[in-house]
Amino acid sequence: MLLAPLVSVSKPLPPVFYPLSLQANGQFLAAKQLFPGVEGGLWSIDVHNRVRFYDGTRFIELDNLAFDNNDVTFFRGQFWYAKANKLFSQQPLGEVNQVFTTKLTEHIQSLGHGGENVWFATDNQVYLGNEHPSRFEIISMDEFERFYGGVGVKITAAIETRGAWYIGTNVGLYRWQYGELDYVGTVHRGAVSTLLLEPESNRLVIGYHSGVEVFPLDEPMQRIFFPLGQHVLSLESTASHFWVGTEQGLYWLERDTLDLEQVEFNPHDEFGLAGDKIYALVADGTLGMWIATNNGVRYFSEYGKLFERISVSIDENLNRLEPKLEVMDNPLGGYWVITSSALYAVDEEGESAMIYWGKVSSLAQREQHLWIATERGLMHLDLDAYQITALRQKIDNMPAQVEHISLGSGDTLWLNDGLRLLSFNVETEQINDFGDDWVVSDYLPAKVTEIYALGDNKALVGTDHGLYIIDHGLSRYIGASAPFGSVTELVADEHQIWAASSYGAFLYDDQGQTFTRLELFQDSTRPVCVTQSDGIFWLVSSAGLTAYTGTGEIVRHLGAPYGVISNEFINGSCAYSEQSGSIVIGSRYGIVEFDPKRILDNPVPTPSVLISQVSVSNTARHLGDVQDVIPNVGYGDSVAIQFSLWPSAQGHSLVYRTDDYDWQDMQGFQLNIDKPSPGLHSIEVAVKGNTSPDSSIQFSYQVSTPWFMTGMFYLFMALSS
């Protein structure tokens, strides 16, 4: 039978955007504004004016606030808002402070912060802050109208840099410096919606109602305008890109080359960038970005760009979710992909060809020869001649159904039909039938889950109850593998055997016959496959990717939200390509490919410890940005300190120590201290495994001394006696 491969180009999938935990649980956060906390965390204000603090693990809502999402900004740990002709500031859970009062007839119309100071504007004047929080430079609106006649001027944004204020209006951009106002002749004369300053190169990014402009303040002739035909709502920057949020989607503007790219998303993808309107963007300082849209809040990590995601389906109507998607290395280049209905070949350029239509359970390859286990038995494919042969029709004793096959360095192809184990010489076409006597009878009924050939006379057989080694016809069961359950994937070198199983992973040294349980980066996770590259072993699990040395020590781990999705990988579906140097993994959401060397050379951001809330006797006292606060605690009161890891815990846990005790594990992320003694108390908290002074944080609180424990009381008692 001749093959007629059906060729198509594999489609790159959009980048992964992660929903907040609140939204992943079915709730919805319609945030209109996002603000970064001073020490970490994220403040959000939604369309119903609810204010929440997100610490990377949970949401905490503030009650009874006097502002709404249209007239507030968050700056230096305080909310700044306007009511009529008054400017107020308020720390979370703190008292309201009246900062400034304008004339009774002047109502504050807009406010914000730019650089190191707050600004606000009325119908008649603009107020620009300075180092003193209640003193402002004042510009009359008449100054603006000298440059523009017509409709009234409205202030929309302002930002300070190097002693000058750049002020965005509905009629263009202005500069206030040395007490004088000038119109800035930008490329585009139009309504300014938002401003962003890049301090390193002293470039101003200007968002208009119709596009975005990059304006080098030191080289104004080099400015460039990018027409988008849509309203720019938000701007933010990372180390590599300017982020431009519009009313019709998100754009990335490369900082060095100024290449503009619209970010694609799939509206039917639960992990896609949901919504068109990008209301707010907040960088977290660790290559991550928080994104508020009209359909919820998402998180994106630039670390995810180390992964390439593609779809290999030729049917555009198929959903990304595949019930089966296994990948295997193709020594000729690229890799093989097995779906629930076909076998595909994907080359280095991303072009895929459907090689076989039908259910395929396993394959093995030598140069231009491919063997596949199908529901119609074992097939041989001559890739050079594009010819397929059903081996059962020409070879006696070949099973009608074959489930798993593996070809080692010799000429022997190992295969099974149920518990019947066979070896097949691909040159002589001779079959050696081992029957089912190799299985320990105590474990019957049983099932073969994986075969890994080590040569003509030796193979590893994974089962639903552990690992067997078949060597020159003799079967040896590794009893220590039984508690690990079903073997899903095997990889081996000359002596070492690595196994991913349902209930963990293990390393077995066949020469020394030593068994080692592999430590998982995060407990209660499920390994799905294992592969190796350049002496590093990669274990893929429900929690992400973990790299091990040859002795089983963890050297790298990454999971959500750094490029991979929790629970996305499929059993027994990863492979290393020596030709390309990349690892490919079958995912429920397509094919994931990455260069292991780049992952090892680029460690994921280390989460920072965040104190999110301090409560005294069940009453919240401080929320966010409380590390430098020293609360006063009454004698006899209890103290509860809520910690978190920012921006994501990613399987990490916390340790702490006090003045009296050395480092100890924290149960969860909260410390409860019942009736501490009088005096100053200090607690140091760090991520487990990283307790260096640069990584830990300290928190102190003061417990008051009751009158009956003071020196004066004891003196009085002594004199009285």
Buried (B, 14 or more C-beta within 10 A) or exposed (E): EEBEEEEBEBBEBBBBBBBBBBBEEEEEBBBBBBBBBBBBBBBBBBEEBBBBBBBBBBBBEBEEBEBBBEBBBBBBBBBBBBEEBBBBBBBBBBEEBEBBEBEEEBBBBBBBBBBEBBBBBBEBBBBBBEEEBEEBBEBEBEBBBEBBEEEEBBBBBBBBBEEBBBBBBBBBBBBBEEEEBEBBEBBBEBBBBBBBBBEEEBBBBBBBBBBBBBBBBEEEEEBEBBEBEBBBBBBBBBEEBBBBBBBBBBBBBEBEEEEBEEBEBBEEBEBBBBBBBBBBBBBBBBBBBBBBBBBBBBBBBBBBEBBBBBBBBBEEEEEBEBEBBBBBBBEEBBBBBBBEBBBBBBBEEBBBBBBBEEBBBBBBBEEEBBBBBBEBBBBBBBBEEEEBBBBBEEBEEBBEBBBBBBBBEBBBBBBBBEBBBBBBBBEEEEBBEBEBEBBBEEBEEBBBBBBBBBEBBBBBBBBBBBBBBBBEEEBEBBEBBBEBBBBBBBBBEEEBBBBBBBEBBBBBEBEEEEBBBBEBBBEEBBBBBBBBBEEBBBBBBBBBBBBBEEEBEBEBBBBBBBBBBBBBBBBBBBBBBEEBEBBBBBBBBBBBBBBBEEBBEEEBBEBBBBBBBBBBEEEBBBBBBBBEBEBEBEBEBBBBBBBBBBBBBBBBBBBBBBEEEEBEEBEEBBBEBEEBEBEEBEBBBBBEEBBEEEBBBEBEBBBBBEEEEEEEEEEEEEEEE
